[in-house]
Amino acid sequence: MSFSAGSPIPILTRGLPTSLVPSLGMFSLLVCPFFRLLRSVTTKGEWEKWILYMLDGIQTTAVETRERITSIRRLLDQTLALGHTKLPARVYSKELIEILFRQPYTKVQNLVDSGIAERKTAAVYLRELEKAGILRGKKVGKEFLFLNGKLFQLLSK
């Protein structure tokens, strides 16, 4: 097998035992459209197919991102409604629920830093959110973290 200087295969095989190198042919990155089209740009000057491929990738990513944002907004609205019905009036606030969507987890200090409550009250709020089924608490080291499980699932897809 011979490769040109611009081929990605020697980079991937460098340092591997020579007995393994021939078997990597079936995993050739040149089969991948990205590398195949990029190679056509560098060897034949075929820019149009490369640009169309990249634009298609951008469009796909944009659609997936928009769908994810829409799902997160829908979950936020559902969580606001759930919090309004399940949380005591002294605990519920839109600002509190919105903090739960900044990251998939939160902790007492996040509420304190946001000005929602003092440390002791913030801990009570998070426990109420846990009782309502909005968060799940877990002790990690010396600190308690509260996971917004539904948000975490959305972000993990």
N, C-alpha and C positions, 0 to 999 in steps of 0.2 A: 504494500500500500504506500502510495506517495501522496503527500499533501503539499500545497503551496504554502508560502510563508504566512499568508493571511488566514489560513484555515484554523478554526477553533480547536480541532481535534488534538494537535500536538500539545496545546496548553492543558487540555483535560487529561492527557495520558502521561504527561511528564511526571516522572517519579514512580510510575506503576511498574510492576514486574512485566517484562516483555511478553510473558506468556498470557497476560491479560489483555494486552493492547489489541490484538486482532479481534477479540470477541466484542470490543467496543464498537465495531463497525455497524452493528445493528442499532446502536443508539446514536448514530451520526446526527449531529446537530444540523447538518446541511439539509436534512429531510424536513426540518421544521420550516414552515413558511417564512418566519421572520428572517432566519439566516439565509435561506434559499433566495429570497427576494433581495436581501441586502447584498448578497454576493452578485446577483444580476446587476445591481447598481454599480458595483465597483468594477466588474469585469466587462459589462456590456453597455453601461450607461442607461439602463432601463429604469428610469425614475418613476414613471407613471404608476406601474403596478405597486411599487414600494409605497408611494404616497397614498394610493387608494387603500392599501392594506393598513397603513398607520391610521388613516382617517376612520376606517371601519373599527379599528381597535378603540379609538377615542370615542366614537359614537356608542359603542357597546358599554364602555366604562361609564360614560355619562348617563346612559339609561339605567344601568345598575345602581349608580350612585343616587340618582333621583328617586328610584324605587325605595332604596334604603332610607333616605331622608323622609320620604312620605310615610314609611312604616314607623320610623322613630316618632314623627309628629303624631301619628295615630295613637301610638302607645302612650305618649305624653298626655294626650287628651283623655284616654281611658284611665290613666293613672290619676289624673286630676279629678275625674268623676268618682273613681273609687275612693280616693282620699277624702273627698267632700262628704261621701256617705258613711265611710267606716271610721274616720278619725274624729276624735273629740274636737269640738269647735276651737278650743284653746290651742290645739296643735296644728290644725290644718291651715295652710296658706299656699297660695300659688307659688310664691318664692321658694318655699320649702320643697315642694314637689319638683320644681325646675332644677334645683340643686342636684337632685337625684339623677338628672339626665346630663350633667356635665361630664361624668365618668360613670362607668358601670358599678363602681363601688364608692362608698363615702365613709366618713368617720366623724366623730364628734368635732374634731378640730375644723373640719370643712364648714360645719354650721356656725361655729364660733367665728371663723375668719370671714364668713359672709355676713356677719352681723345679725343672724337669725335669732340666736339665743346665746346665753352664757353656757359654760361647759356642762353644768349639772342639768340644766333645762334641755340642752341639746341632746344629752344622753337619753332623757325621758322621751323626747320627740322621736328619736331613732328606734327606741323600744316600741313605741306606739305604731310606728310604720311597720315594724316587724310583726306585731300582733295583727295588724290589718292585712298581712300577707303581701305587702309591697316590697319589703326588703327581707333579706336573710342575714342574720348576724353570725359572725364567726370570730373567735379569738385567734389572733395571729401575733405571736410573741406577747408583748405587754399590752397590745392594743386590740380593740374590737373594730373589725371592719364590717360594713353592711353592704351586701351585694344586691344590686338591682338585677335580679336574675333574668327578667324578660328583656331588659336592655342588653344585657350581656349576650343572650342568645341571638338577638338581632345583629349585634356587632360581630358575632363569631361566624355568621353565615358567609 
